[in-house]
Amino acid sequence: MSDTDSRICVDCQRSFDAIASIVLEKRCVFALRCDECEVIATEKAEHEKLAAEQKIITDAWEAIAPVLYRESDISRFPKKLQQIVADFDPVSQRGFGFSGRAGSCKTRASFQILKVAHFRGHSCATINGVDFAKLSIDQFNDTHISGGSCLGGNRQTIGTQAKRQLRRLADCDWTLLDDLDKCKFTPRAEEALYDILESRTSNLRPTIWTCNANSNQLAAMFTEERSGAILRRLVEFAEVITL
């Protein structure tokens, strides 16, 4: 059962007829705005919600990409890279390998590809060769992090944090391994790289990688035991572009 009651709109201050309802034997009026202002308020709330969601996505991208590579003038890329970025579809199950001289926009193009994937809802992660070498060592570091705690109340260590980062590199939809040849491939680093590539290729998760070295130079960076296996996973699951 319902009737109407005269109310003053909280936004436009005009009088309007609000529907009064009987709830638990009590007469209640819930409307605060006239119909016109209610439409405007709903649209505003929706806009603010979308803006907040977009900010979360943008903030996440800024956490992934260094400032230098968040935006790039694609028209300054070599034609080959311009076409790759323009045609990129993040649902692809093949990654990219960019090799060639320094300054050929390998890293910039890689981040533009990653940016497309990120803003289309794909999880992304990136690391450069120098940081990867450090991460492969840190995973065995039991030093506690001040103020850090894991699930279950256990104190977080540098090792648990590093292992979580390595796991993300293996599990996210798109991973960028930048300046791969800048990594000092100790046995631990080599094993960590193999584990990541094996996980990604076996689950058809594409990887982007860049290096200045050619294939022979890159192969020489690994031990004979793993060199072939690592190179196959880098090359056979990616479109390799030499610049």
GROMACS elastic network, one bead per residue, 0.5 to 0.9 nm:
[ bonds ]
;  ai    aj funct       b0    kb
    1    20     6  0.86885   500
    1    21     6  0.63440   500
    1    22     6  0.61813   500
    2    19     6  0.66219   500
    2    20     6  0.53918   500
    2    22     6  0.63923   500
    2    27     6  0.85131   500
    3    18     6  0.83613   500
    3    19     6  0.57056   500
    3    20     6  0.52222   500
    3    21     6  0.68275   500
    4    17     6  0.58037   500
    4    18     6  0.52658   500
    4    20     6  0.51305   500
    4    21     6  0.83732   500
    4    29     6  0.84872   500
    5    16     6  0.82355   500
    5    17     6  0.54784   500
    5    18     6  0.51851   500
    5    19     6  0.62413   500
    5    20     6  0.61236   500
    5    29     6  0.75458   500
    6    15     6  0.65461   500
    6    16     6  0.56767   500
    6    18     6  0.60179   500
    6    19     6  0.87464   500
    7    14     6  0.82356   500
    7    15     6  0.55211   500
    7    16     6  0.54782   500
    7    17     6  0.62142   500
    7    18     6  0.63340   500
    7    29     6  0.89642   500
    7    31     6  0.83432   500
    7    32     6  0.77287   500
    7    33     6  0.84203   500
    7    34     6  0.86129   500
    8    11     6  0.86784   500
    8    12     6  0.82339   500
    8    13     6  0.54759   500
    8    14     6  0.54261   500
    8    16     6  0.62624   500
    8    17     6  0.87466   500
    8    32     6  0.76245   500
    8    33     6  0.75276   500
    8    34     6  0.80842   500
    9    12     6  0.56684   500
    9    14     6  0.54341   500
    9    15     6  0.61971   500
    9    16     6  0.68405   500
    9    31     6  0.85659   500
    9    32     6  0.58178   500
    9    34     6  0.55583   500
    9    37     6  0.78890   500
   10    13     6  0.56467   500
   10    14     6  0.82376   500
   10    32     6  0.59951   500
   10    33     6  0.57967   500
   10    34     6  0.84513   500
   10    37     6  0.88619   500
   11    14     6  0.82182   500
   11    32     6  0.85012   500
   11    33     6  0.66373   500
   11    34     6  0.84258   500
   11    37     6  0.67259   500
   12    15     6  0.88036   500
   12    33     6  0.80960   500
   12    34     6  0.82277   500
   12    37     6  0.72362   500
   13    33     6  0.87941   500
   14    34     6  0.78977   500
   15    34     6  0.78600   500
   16    33     6  0.80382   500
   16    34     6  0.57803   500
   16    35     6  0.84431   500
   17    34     6  0.77858   500
   18    29     6  0.68029   500
   18    30     6  0.78951   500
   18    31     6  0.59930   500
   18    32     6  0.82386   500
   18    33     6  0.85077   500
   18    34     6  0.77484   500
   19    28     6  0.86392   500
   19    29     6  0.63493   500
   19    30     6  0.78196   500
   19    31     6  0.73540   500
   20    27     6  0.64196   500
   20    28     6  0.54453   500
   20    30     6  0.74543   500
   20    31     6  0.86514   500
   21    26     6  0.80204   500
   21    27     6  0.56344   500
   21    28     6  0.52285   500
   21    29     6  0.63811   500
   21    30     6  0.83884   500
   22    25     6  0.56433   500
   22    26     6  0.52099   500
   22    28     6  0.60256   500
   22    29     6  0.88514   500
   23    26     6  0.51492   500
   23    27     6  0.63549   500
   23    28     6  0.66512   500
   24    27     6  0.84056   500
   29    32     6  0.84858   500
   31    34     6  0.76520   500
   31    38     6  0.89110   500
   32    38     6  0.83002   500
   33    36     6  0.78772   500
   33    37     6  0.57625   500
   33    38     6  0.55012   500
   33    41     6  0.87861   500
   34    37     6  0.53947   500
   34    38     6  0.59794   500
   34    39     6  0.87293   500
   35    38     6  0.50154   500
   35    39     6  0.63463   500
   35    40     6  0.88059   500
   36    39     6  0.53703   500
   36    40     6  0.65364   500
   36    41     6  0.87987   500
   37    41     6  0.60128   500
   37    42     6  0.84850   500
   38    41     6  0.50360   500
   38    42     6  0.60606   500
   38    43     6  0.85822   500
   39    42     6  0.51540   500
   39    43     6  0.62168   500
   39    44     6  0.85930   500
   40    43     6  0.52164   500
   40    44     6  0.61456   500
   40    45     6  0.86415   500
   41    44     6  0.50417   500
   41    45     6  0.61106   500
   41    46     6  0.85873   500
   42    45     6  0.51332   500
   42    46     6  0.62014   500
   42    47     6  0.86143   500
   43    46     6  0.51010   500
   43    47     6  0.61427   500
   43    48     6  0.86323   500
   44    47     6  0.50457   500
   44    48     6  0.61427   500
   44    49     6  0.85317   500
   45    48     6  0.51039   500
   45    49     6  0.61070   500
   45    50     6  0.86658   500
   46    49     6  0.50286   500
   46    50     6  0.62367   500
   46    51     6  0.85710   500
   47    50     6  0.51789   500
   47    51     6  0.61039   500
   47    52     6  0.85787   500
   48    52     6  0.60565   500
   48    53     6  0.85549   500
   49    52     6  0.51252   500
   49    53     6  0.62139   500
   49    54     6  0.86008   500
   50    53     6  0.50600   500
   50    54     6  0.60821   500
   50    55     6  0.85553   500
   51    54     6  0.50438   500
   51    55     6  0.61328   500
   51    56     6  0.87139   500
   52    55     6  0.50532   500
   52    56     6  0.63658   500
   52    57     6  0.88081   500
   53    56     6  0.51785   500
   53    57     6  0.64608   500
   53    58     6  0.87231   500
   54    57     6  0.50835   500
   54    58     6  0.60743   500
   54    59     6  0.84755   500
   55    59     6  0.58739   500
   55    60     6  0.83595   500
   56    59     6  0.51440   500
   56    60     6  0.61258   500
   56    61     6  0.86817   500
   57    60     6  0.50971   500
   57    61     6  0.63137   500
   57    62     6  0.87644   500
   57   118     6  0.81221   500
   57   119     6  0.70766   500
   57   121     6  0.87043   500
   58    61     6  0.50563   500
   58    62     6  0.62678   500
   58    63     6  0.86606   500
   58   119     6  0.81605   500
   59    62     6  0.50567   500
   59    63     6  0.62555   500
   59    64     6  0.87749   500
   60    63     6  0.50389   500
   60    64     6  0.64268   500
   60    65     6  0.88551   500
   60   118     6  0.88082   500
   61    64     6  0.50519   500
   61    65     6  0.60830   500
   61    70     6  0.79014   500
   61   115     6  0.73484   500
   61   118     6  0.71051   500
   61   119     6  0.81502   500
   61   124     6  0.88343   500
   62    65     6  0.53108   500
   62    66     6  0.70044   500
   62    67     6  0.73360   500
   62    70     6  0.70515   500
   63    66     6  0.76011   500
   64    70     6  0.89105   500
   64   124     6  0.77414   500
   64   125     6  0.65202   500
   64   126     6  0.68303   500
   65    68     6  0.80284   500
   65    69     6  0.62226   500
   65    70     6  0.56417   500
   65   111     6  0.72973   500
   65   115     6  0.85536   500
   65   125     6  0.89188   500
   65   126     6  0.78475   500
   66    69     6  0.56036   500
   66    70     6  0.63589   500
   67    70     6  0.54425   500
   67    71     6  0.79662   500
   68    71     6  0.72218   500
   68    72     6  0.82909   500
   68   108     6  0.86277   500
   69    72     6  0.64832   500
   69   107     6  0.78234   500
   69   108     6  0.57910   500
   69   109     6  0.88971   500
   69   111     6  0.63229   500
   69   112     6  0.79240   500
   70   108     6  0.84990   500
   70   111     6  0.71637   500
   70   112     6  0.76967   500
   70   115     6  0.78596   500
   71    74     6  0.89717   500
   71   108     6  0.83544   500
   71   111     6  0.85389   500
   71   112     6  0.75355   500
   72    75     6  0.87223   500
   72    76     6  0.84693   500
   72    77     6  0.89848   500
   72   108     6  0.66233   500
   72   109     6  0.81475   500
   72   111     6  0.88265   500
   72   112     6  0.73953   500
   73    76     6  0.57586   500
   73    77     6  0.74854   500
   74    77     6  0.53229   500
   74    78     6  0.87057   500
   74    81     6  0.83722   500
   74    82     6  0.61445   500
   74    85     6  0.81792   500
   74   108     6  0.85968   500
   74   109     6  0.77270   500
   74   112     6  0.84164   500
   75    78     6  0.80404   500
   75    79     6  0.82056   500
   75    82     6  0.68124   500
   76    79     6  0.84673   500
   76    82     6  0.82501   500
   76   105     6  0.85869   500
   77    80     6  0.78905   500
   77    81     6  0.59692   500
   77    82     6  0.57417   500
   77   104     6  0.76194   500
   77   105     6  0.61190   500
   77   106     6  0.88193   500
   77   108     6  0.84744   500
   77   109     6  0.75405   500
   78    81     6  0.54211   500
   78    82     6  0.62857   500
   78    83     6  0.88494   500
   78   104     6  0.73614   500
   78   105     6  0.75895   500
   78   243     6  0.85401   500
   79    83     6  0.62709   500
   79    84     6  0.86942   500
   80    83     6  0.54247   500
   80    84     6  0.64533   500
   80    85     6  0.89296   500
   80   241     6  0.85449   500
   80   243     6  0.86401   500
   81    84     6  0.50008   500
   81    85     6  0.61745   500
   81    86     6  0.84629   500
   81   105     6  0.80891   500
   81   106     6  0.81118   500
   81   109     6  0.65641   500
   81   241     6  0.87339   500
   82    85     6  0.53664   500
   82    86     6  0.61097   500
   82    87     6  0.86296   500
   82   109     6  0.79658   500
   83    86     6  0.50415   500
   83    87     6  0.60254   500
   83    88     6  0.83725   500
   84    87     6  0.52607   500
   84    88     6  0.58811   500
   84   109     6  0.85311   500
   84   113     6  0.84992   500
   85    88     6  0.51990   500
   85    89     6  0.88537   500
   85   109     6  0.68445   500
   85   110     6  0.84546   500
   85   112     6  0.69062   500
   85   113     6  0.59246   500
   85   116     6  0.87366   500
   86    89     6  0.88935   500
   86   113     6  0.89697   500
   88    91     6  0.89883   500
   88    92     6  0.82696   500
   88   113     6  0.68635   500
   88   116     6  0.80188   500
   88   117     6  0.88764   500
   89    92     6  0.58942   500
   89   113     6  0.87821   500
   89   116     6  0.82276   500
   89   117     6  0.78380   500
   90    93     6  0.81624   500
   90   113     6  0.81555   500
   90   114     6  0.85025   500
   90   116     6  0.72240   500
   90   117     6  0.51468   500
   90   118     6  0.87819   500
   90   120     6  0.78087   500
   90   122     6  0.77422   500
   90   173     6  0.89660   500
   90   174     6  0.83595   500
   91    94     6  0.89991   500
   91   117     6  0.83800   500
   91   122     6  0.89181   500
   92    95     6  0.75796   500
   92   205     6  0.89332   500
   92   206     6  0.75100   500
   93   204     6  0.57542   500
   93   205     6  0.61763   500
   93   206     6  0.53904   500
   93   207     6  0.89592   500
   93   237     6  0.80077   500
   93   238     6  0.86833   500
   94   204     6  0.77628   500
   94   205     6  0.77281   500
   94   206     6  0.51051   500
   94   207     6  0.74185   500
   94   208     6  0.89564   500
   94   236     6  0.87633   500
   94   237     6  0.53980   500
   94   239     6  0.68703   500
   95   174     6  0.82559   500
   95   175     6  0.89858   500
   95   205     6  0.81569   500
   95   208     6  0.52492   500
   95   209     6  0.82107   500
   95   234     6  0.88152   500
   95   237     6  0.62810   500
   95   239     6  0.61752   500
   95   240     6  0.85197   500
   96   110     6  0.82766   500
   96   206     6  0.79117   500
   96   207     6  0.65463   500
   96   209     6  0.64093   500
   96   210     6  0.83842   500
   96   234     6  0.87384   500
   96   235     6  0.85709   500
   96   237     6  0.80926   500
   96   240     6  0.57065   500
   96   241     6  0.74281   500
   97   207     6  0.81202   500
   97   208     6  0.57095   500
   97   210     6  0.57315   500
   97   211     6  0.81319   500
   97   234     6  0.73845   500
   97   235     6  0.72503   500
   97   238     6  0.60209   500
   97   239     6  0.60165   500
   97   241     6  0.59700   500
   97   242     6  0.82631   500
   98   106     6  0.59364   500
   98   107     6  0.84178   500
   98   110     6  0.83245   500
   98   208     6  0.79318   500
   98   209     6  0.62995   500
   98   211     6  0.65201   500
   98   212     6  0.83559   500
   98   239     6  0.84631   500
   98   240     6  0.59435   500
   98   242     6  0.60117   500
   98   243     6  0.72644   500
   99   106     6  0.74252   500
   99   209     6  0.84076   500
   99   210     6  0.56675   500
   99   212     6  0.52926   500
   99   213     6  0.65233   500
   99   214     6  0.66535   500
   99   215     6  0.85890   500
   99   240     6  0.76600   500
   99   241     6  0.63535   500
   99   243     6  0.61206   500
  100   103     6  0.88380   500
  100   104     6  0.71530   500
  100   106     6  0.80104   500
  100   210     6  0.84313   500
  100   211     6  0.67600   500
  100   213     6  0.66798   500
  100   214     6  0.71847   500
  100   241     6  0.84509   500
  100   242     6  0.56114   500
  101   104     6  0.61511   500
  101   106     6  0.89117   500
  101   211     6  0.84250   500
  101   212     6  0.53574   500
  101   213     6  0.80687   500
  101   243     6  0.68648   500
  102   105     6  0.78480   500
  102   106     6  0.80867   500
  102   211     6  0.87217   500
  102   212     6  0.63894   500
  103   106     6  0.75269   500
  103   107     6  0.88344   500
  104   107     6  0.83627   500
  104   108     6  0.88982   500
  104   243     6  0.67637   500
  105   108     6  0.51214   500
  105   109     6  0.59382   500
  105   110     6  0.83811   500
  106   109     6  0.53804   500
  106   110     6  0.61578   500
  106   111     6  0.87909   500
  106   178     6  0.88076   500
  106   210     6  0.64849   500
  106   211     6  0.82787   500
  106   243     6  0.82844   500
  107   111     6  0.62497   500
  107   112     6  0.86571   500
  107   178     6  0.67249   500
  107   179     6  0.80462   500
  107   209     6  0.88250   500
  107   210     6  0.68852   500
  108   111     6  0.52675   500
  108   112     6  0.63036   500
  108   113     6  0.87695   500
  109   112     6  0.50517   500
  109   113     6  0.62837   500
  109   114     6  0.86153   500
  110   113     6  0.51623   500
  110   114     6  0.62010   500
  110   115     6  0.85682   500
  110   176     6  0.72911   500
  110   178     6  0.83231   500
  110   208     6  0.68525   500
  110   209     6  0.79382   500
  110   210     6  0.80405   500
  111   115     6  0.59100   500
  111   116     6  0.86261   500
  111   126     6  0.89636   500
  111   176     6  0.79876   500
  112   116     6  0.63896   500
  112   117     6  0.87706   500
  113   116     6  0.53189   500
  113   117     6  0.65073   500
  113   118     6  0.87508   500
  113   208     6  0.88674   500
  114   117     6  0.51130   500
  114   118     6  0.60901   500
  114   119     6  0.87020   500
  114   124     6  0.69273   500
  114   125     6  0.85346   500
  114   126     6  0.88769   500
  114   174     6  0.71046   500
  114   175     6  0.80085   500
  114   176     6  0.75970   500
  114   208     6  0.85449   500
  115   118     6  0.50110   500
  115   119     6  0.61471   500
  115   120     6  0.85013   500
  115   124     6  0.86286   500
  116   119     6  0.54126   500
  116   120     6  0.62331   500
  116   121     6  0.88979   500
  116   122     6  0.88250   500
  117   120     6  0.52399   500
  117   121     6  0.66214   500
  117   122     6  0.53673   500
  117   123     6  0.76889   500
  117   124     6  0.74519   500
  117   173     6  0.85839   500
  117   174     6  0.74460   500
  118   121     6  0.53744   500
  118   123     6  0.61543   500
  118   124     6  0.61621   500
  118   174     6  0.85392   500
  119   122     6  0.72216   500
  122   172     6  0.79887   500
  122   173     6  0.58664   500
  122   174     6  0.72464   500
  123   171     6  0.88982   500
  123   172     6  0.52297   500
  123   173     6  0.50864   500
  123   174     6  0.64437   500
  123   175     6  0.86419   500
  124   168     6  0.86389   500
  124   169     6  0.82313   500
  124   172     6  0.56301   500
  124   173     6  0.59054   500
  124   175     6  0.57003   500
  124   176     6  0.80059   500
  125   165     6  0.89572   500
  125   168     6  0.70275   500
  125   169     6  0.59099   500
  125   172     6  0.66831   500
  125   173     6  0.83450   500
  125   174     6  0.65647   500
  125   176     6  0.63755   500
  125   177     6  0.88008   500
  126   169     6  0.71633   500
  126   174     6  0.84976   500
  126   175     6  0.55057   500
  126   177     6  0.59756   500
  126   178     6  0.73526   500
  127   130     6  0.83978   500
  127   131     6  0.64358   500
  127   132     6  0.63402   500
  127   169     6  0.82613   500
  127   175     6  0.82287   500
  127   176     6  0.64442   500
  127   177     6  0.54275   500
  127   178     6  0.61442   500
  127   179     6  0.88092   500
  128   131     6  0.54990   500
  128   132     6  0.60774   500
  128   133     6  0.87952   500
  128   176     6  0.80946   500
  128   177     6  0.57143   500
  128   179     6  0.56378   500
  128   180     6  0.66250   500
  128   182     6  0.78548   500
  128   183     6  0.79136   500
  129   133     6  0.63002   500
  129   134     6  0.88179   500
  129   177     6  0.69929   500
  129   178     6  0.61906   500
  129   179     6  0.52997   500
  129   181     6  0.65494   500
  129   184     6  0.78026   500
  130   133     6  0.53636   500
  130   134     6  0.66463   500
  130   135     6  0.88214   500
  130   179     6  0.80978   500
  130   180     6  0.82299   500
  130   181     6  0.89463   500
  130   182     6  0.58465   500
  130   184     6  0.74094   500
  131   134     6  0.50937   500
  131   135     6  0.60611   500
  131   136     6  0.86359   500
  131   183     6  0.78037   500
  132   136     6  0.61391   500
  132   137     6  0.87453   500
  132   166     6  0.87619   500
  132   177     6  0.85293   500
  132   180     6  0.86326   500
  132   183     6  0.67105   500
  132   184     6  0.88820   500
  132   189     6  0.73624   500
  132   192     6  0.89039   500
  132   193     6  0.86014   500
  133   136     6  0.52988   500
  133   137     6  0.66973   500
  133   138     6  0.88264   500
  133   182     6  0.88470   500
  133   183     6  0.55015   500
  133   184     6  0.60372   500
  133   185     6  0.69008   500
  133   186     6  0.78381   500
  133   188     6  0.84446   500
  133   189     6  0.56720   500
  133   190     6  0.89179   500
  134   137     6  0.52733   500
  134   138     6  0.60723   500
  134   139     6  0.87874   500
  134   183     6  0.88509   500
  134   189     6  0.83619   500
  135   139     6  0.62241   500
  135   159     6  0.87031   500
  135   162     6  0.57413   500
  135   163     6  0.80926   500
  135   165     6  0.81126   500
  135   166     6  0.76368   500
  135   189     6  0.81559   500
  136   139     6  0.57273   500
  136   140     6  0.79610   500
  136   162     6  0.76212   500
  136   163     6  0.84426   500
  136   166     6  0.81291   500
  136   186     6  0.87803   500
  136   188     6  0.59240   500
  136   189     6  0.50215   500
  136   190     6  0.85455   500
  136   191     6  0.85826   500
  136   192     6  0.62708   500
  136   193     6  0.86197   500
  137   140     6  0.61019   500
  137   141     6  0.73244   500
  137   159     6  0.85284   500
  137   162     6  0.86394   500
  137   188     6  0.67967   500
  137   189     6  0.73125   500
  138   141     6  0.50275   500
  138   142     6  0.85429   500
  138   158     6  0.62514   500
  138   159     6  0.53940   500
  138   160     6  0.87537   500
  138   161     6  0.85049   500
  138   162     6  0.59199   500
  138   163     6  0.82349   500
  139   142     6  0.82614   500
  139   158     6  0.68737   500
  139   160     6  0.65249   500
  139   161     6  0.74617   500
  139   163     6  0.53207   500
  139   164     6  0.88161   500
  139   166     6  0.85071   500
  140   158     6  0.80117   500
  140   159     6  0.51155   500
  140   160     6  0.82831   500
  140   162     6  0.84125   500
  140   163     6  0.85743   500
  141   144     6  0.86290   500
  141   157     6  0.71373   500
  141   158     6  0.56143   500
  141   160     6  0.82168   500
  141   162     6  0.86890   500
  142   156     6  0.87925   500
  142   157     6  0.54682   500
  142   158     6  0.62212   500
  142   159     6  0.56459   500
  142   160     6  0.80023   500
  143   156     6  0.85202   500
  143   157     6  0.52761   500
  143   158     6  0.57569   500
  143   159     6  0.74330   500
  144   147     6  0.87346   500
  144   148     6  0.76867   500
  144   155     6  0.65588   500
  144   156     6  0.58094   500
  144   158     6  0.63229   500
  144   159     6  0.85973   500
  145   148     6  0.53225   500
  145   149     6  0.80833   500
  145   155     6  0.74462   500
  145   156     6  0.57722   500
  145   157     6  0.51651   500
  145   158     6  0.62435   500
  146   149     6  0.87017   500
  146   155     6  0.86026   500
  146   156     6  0.82606   500
  146   157     6  0.87040   500
  147   155     6  0.80695   500
  147   156     6  0.82616   500
  148   154     6  0.88230   500
  148   155     6  0.59556   500
  148   156     6  0.50291   500
  148   157     6  0.76054   500
  149   152     6  0.83238   500
  149   153     6  0.59348   500
  149   154     6  0.55935   500
  149   157     6  0.82462   500
  150   153     6  0.57123   500
  150   154     6  0.51675   500
  150   155     6  0.57878   500
  150   156     6  0.53256   500
  150   157     6  0.88401   500
  150   160     6  0.85952   500
  151   154     6  0.65609   500
  151   155     6  0.87656   500
  152   155     6  0.89727   500
  153   156     6  0.88698   500
  156   159     6  0.80920   500
  156   160     6  0.62472   500
  156   161     6  0.70781   500
  157   160     6  0.52437   500
  157   161     6  0.63362   500
  157   162     6  0.85929   500
  158   161     6  0.52114   500
  158   162     6  0.61297   500
  158   163     6  0.86330   500
  159   162     6  0.50555   500
  159   163     6  0.60611   500
  159   164     6  0.85245   500
  160   163     6  0.51080   500
  160   164     6  0.61736   500
  160   165     6  0.87253   500
  161   164     6  0.51453   500
  161   165     6  0.64092   500
  161   166     6  0.87958   500
  162   165     6  0.50751   500
  162   166     6  0.62218   500
  162   167     6  0.85530   500
  163   166     6  0.50121   500
  163   167     6  0.60475   500
  163   168     6  0.85947   500
  164   167     6  0.50071   500
  164   168     6  0.62608   500
  164   169     6  0.87517   500
  165   168     6  0.50997   500
  165   169     6  0.63526   500
  165   170     6  0.87732   500
  166   169     6  0.50833   500
  166   170     6  0.64273   500
  166   171     6  0.87533   500
  166   192     6  0.78362   500
  166   196     6  0.75050   500
  167   170     6  0.50873   500
  167   171     6  0.60614   500
  167   172     6  0.84997   500
  167   196     6  0.77943   500
  168   171     6  0.50058   500
  168   172     6  0.56641   500
  168   175     6  0.87449   500
  169   172     6  0.61127   500
  169   174     6  0.83401   500
  169   175     6  0.59678   500
  169   176     6  0.83511   500
  169   177     6  0.89035   500
  169   196     6  0.68205   500
  169   200     6  0.87451   500
  170   173     6  0.87158   500
  170   175     6  0.76783   500
  170   195     6  0.79457   500
  170   197     6  0.71531   500
  170   198     6  0.85587   500
  170   199     6  0.60182   500
  170   200     6  0.57642   500
  170   205     6  0.84664   500
  171   174     6  0.85160   500
  171   175     6  0.86321   500
  171   196     6  0.83433   500
  171   199     6  0.75843   500
  171   200     6  0.69547   500
  171   203     6  0.89083   500
  171   205     6  0.78733   500
  172   175     6  0.66486   500
  172   200     6  0.86775   500
  172   205     6  0.76779   500
  173   200     6  0.88062   500
  173   205     6  0.57591   500
  173   206     6  0.70158   500
  173   207     6  0.85783   500
  174   205     6  0.66235   500
  174   206     6  0.57043   500
  174   207     6  0.58507   500
  174   208     6  0.75070   500
  175   205     6  0.83717   500
  175   206     6  0.71000   500
  175   207     6  0.50372   500
  175   208     6  0.61211   500
  175   209     6  0.83100   500
  176   207     6  0.60070   500
  176   209     6  0.56441   500
  176   210     6  0.81724   500
  177   180     6  0.60277   500
  177   207     6  0.75112   500
  177   208     6  0.61548   500
  177   210     6  0.65889   500
  177   211     6  0.89750   500
  178   181     6  0.85879   500
  178   182     6  0.87055   500
  178   208     6  0.78530   500
  178   209     6  0.55013   500
  178   210     6  0.50004   500
  178   211     6  0.69827   500
  179   182     6  0.54847   500
  179   183     6  0.76126   500
  179   209     6  0.73635   500
  179   210     6  0.51635   500
  179   212     6  0.71790   500
  180   183     6  0.58242   500
  180   209     6  0.67764   500
  180   210     6  0.60229   500
  180   211     6  0.53066   500
  180   212     6  0.83985   500
  180   213     6  0.89297   500
  180   218     6  0.86284   500
  181   184     6  0.78091   500
  181   185     6  0.88223   500
  181   210     6  0.81344   500
  181   211     6  0.54470   500
  181   212     6  0.68752   500
  181   213     6  0.65221   500
  181   217     6  0.87144   500
  181   218     6  0.65702   500
  181   221     6  0.77539   500
  182   185     6  0.89974   500
  182   211     6  0.78196   500
  182   212     6  0.87764   500
  183   186     6  0.88145   500
  183   189     6  0.81312   500
  184   189     6  0.74984   500
  184   190     6  0.88426   500
  184   221     6  0.81019   500
  185   188     6  0.74739   500
  185   189     6  0.51124   500
  185   190     6  0.53124   500
  185   191     6  0.88567   500
  185   193     6  0.89660   500
  185   221     6  0.66767   500
  185   222     6  0.66345   500
  185   223     6  0.88359   500
  186   189     6  0.51098   500
  186   190     6  0.60310   500
  186   191     6  0.84537   500
  186   222     6  0.85478   500
  187   190     6  0.51311   500
  187   191     6  0.60444   500
  187   192     6  0.85279   500
  187   222     6  0.87150   500
  187   223     6  0.82512   500
  188   191     6  0.51527   500
  188   192     6  0.60899   500
  188   193     6  0.86163   500
  189   192     6  0.50464   500
  189   193     6  0.61233   500
  189   194     6  0.85583   500
  190   193     6  0.51763   500
  190   194     6  0.61537   500
  190   195     6  0.86034   500
  190   222     6  0.68717   500
  190   223     6  0.81947   500
  190   226     6  0.78812   500
  190   230     6  0.87478   500
  191   194     6  0.51221   500
  191   195     6  0.61217   500
  191   196     6  0.86505   500
  191   226     6  0.83927   500
  192   195     6  0.51710   500
  192   196     6  0.62608   500
  192   197     6  0.86891   500
  193   196     6  0.51849   500
  193   197     6  0.61412   500
  193   198     6  0.84544   500
  193   230     6  0.78909   500
  194   197     6  0.51715   500
  194   198     6  0.58947   500
  194   199     6  0.84475   500
  194   226     6  0.77495   500
  194   229     6  0.78239   500
  194   230     6  0.59437   500
  194   233     6  0.85443   500
  195   198     6  0.51412   500
  195   199     6  0.60999   500
  195   200     6  0.85539   500
  196   199     6  0.52256   500
  196   200     6  0.61334   500
  196   201     6  0.86048   500
  197   200     6  0.50587   500
  197   201     6  0.59336   500
  197   202     6  0.82833   500
  197   207     6  0.81446   500
  197   230     6  0.73706   500
  197   233     6  0.63165   500
  197   234     6  0.75004   500
  198   201     6  0.53812   500
  198   202     6  0.59081   500
  198   203     6  0.84324   500
  198   229     6  0.89947   500
  198   230     6  0.84146   500
  198   233     6  0.72030   500
  199   202     6  0.54280   500
  199   203     6  0.62493   500
  199   204     6  0.85580   500
  199   205     6  0.82162   500
  200   203     6  0.53015   500
  200   204     6  0.59496   500
  200   206     6  0.67958   500
  200   207     6  0.75178   500
  201   205     6  0.58762   500
  201   206     6  0.71381   500
  201   207     6  0.84278   500
  201   233     6  0.67508   500
  201   234     6  0.89502   500
  201   237     6  0.69613   500
  202   205     6  0.77659   500
  203   206     6  0.89533   500
  204   237     6  0.83957   500
  206   237     6  0.72324   500
  206   238     6  0.74225   500
  207   234     6  0.79857   500
  207   237     6  0.79833   500
  207   238     6  0.72628   500
  208   234     6  0.88082   500
  208   238     6  0.76108   500
  209   234     6  0.78845   500
  209   238     6  0.89354   500
  211   214     6  0.78904   500
  211   218     6  0.82673   500
  212   218     6  0.89215   500
  213   216     6  0.78693   500
  213   217     6  0.55323   500
  213   218     6  0.57407   500
  214   217     6  0.53262   500
  214   218     6  0.60895   500
  214   219     6  0.85900   500
  214   242     6  0.84884   500
  215   218     6  0.50462   500
  215   219     6  0.60108   500
  215   220     6  0.85716   500
  215   231     6  0.81405   500
  216   219     6  0.51167   500
  216   220     6  0.62273   500
  216   221     6  0.89485   500
  217   220     6  0.51633   500
  217   221     6  0.67592   500
  218   221     6  0.53931   500
  218   222     6  0.75502   500
  218   227     6  0.87847   500
  218   231     6  0.81984   500
  219   222     6  0.58221   500
  219   223     6  0.83454   500
  219   224     6  0.86958   500
  219   227     6  0.56191   500
  219   228     6  0.74275   500
  219   230     6  0.83468   500
  219   231     6  0.66992   500
  220   223     6  0.73977   500
  220   224     6  0.82876   500
  220   227     6  0.74751   500
  221   227     6  0.78764   500
  222   225     6  0.80639   500
  222   226     6  0.65307   500
  222   228     6  0.87505   500
  222   230     6  0.83112   500
  223   226     6  0.56529   500
  223   227     6  0.56072   500
  224   227     6  0.52741   500
  224   228     6  0.73816   500
  225   228     6  0.75779   500
  225   229     6  0.81894   500
  226   229     6  0.52886   500
  226   230     6  0.60412   500
  226   231     6  0.85099   500
  227   230     6  0.53695   500
  227   231     6  0.61109   500
  227   232     6  0.85730   500
  228   231     6  0.52196   500
  228   232     6  0.60739   500
  228   233     6  0.86679   500
  229   232     6  0.52770   500
  229   233     6  0.64038   500
  229   234     6  0.87684   500
  230   233     6  0.52602   500
  230   234     6  0.62494   500
  230   235     6  0.86663   500
  231   234     6  0.50320   500
  231   235     6  0.59580   500
  231   236     6  0.81489   500
  232   235     6  0.52306   500
  232   236     6  0.54452   500
  232   237     6  0.78623   500
  233   236     6  0.57069   500
  233   237     6  0.60359   500
  233   238     6  0.83191   500
  234   237     6  0.61896   500
  234   238     6  0.65376   500
  234   240     6  0.87830   500
  235   238     6  0.54231   500
  235   239     6  0.72979   500
  235   240     6  0.65603   500
  236   239     6  0.79210   500
  236   240     6  0.87658   500
